[in-house]
Amino acid sequence: MSERVLAVAQSAELGGAEHALLRVARRLPEHGFAVELAVPGDGPLTEAVPP
């Protein structure tokens, strides 16, 4: 069973922090983590995350 991580973004826009969050969230599964991303609404960040 994978460890679960909830990553919470403060914005649905794509700024520096959001790009860093995406990089980390994409790499965590390689290390045994299941990642869920919480985003406050629709925007470029939600479009950048696969379903």
HUTA-V964248 format. One record per residue. N is the residue number from 0. SS is DSSP state (@ for helix, = for strand, . for the rest). D_LAST is the distance of its C-alpha to the last C-alpha in Angstrom with 1 decimal. Layout:
[[N	SS	D_LAST] [N	SS	D_LAST]]
This chain:
[[0	.	21.2] [1	.	19.1] [2	=	19.8] [3	=	17.2] [4	=	16.5] [5	=	15.4] [6	=	15.1] [7	=	16.1] [8	.	16.2] [9	.	19.2] [10	.	18.0] [11	.	15.1] [12	.	17.3] [13	.	17.2] [14	.	20.5] [15	@	21.8] [16	@	20.6] [17	@	17.0] [18	@	17.2] [19	@	18.9] [20	@	16.3] [21	@	13.5] [22	@	16.1] [23	@	16.9] [24	@	13.5] [25	@	12.8] [26	@	16.3] [27	@	16.5] [28	@	15.1] [29	@	18.0] [30	@	20.3] [31	.	19.3] [32	=	17.1] [33	=	13.9] [34	=	12.1] [35	=	10.6] [36	=	10.5] [37	=	12.4] [38	.	12.8] [39	.	15.7] [40	.	14.5] [41	.	13.0] [42	.	14.0] [43	@	13.7] [44	@	12.0] [45	@	9.0] [46	@	9.0] [47	@	9.4] [48	.	6.4] [49	.	3.8] [50	.	0.0]]
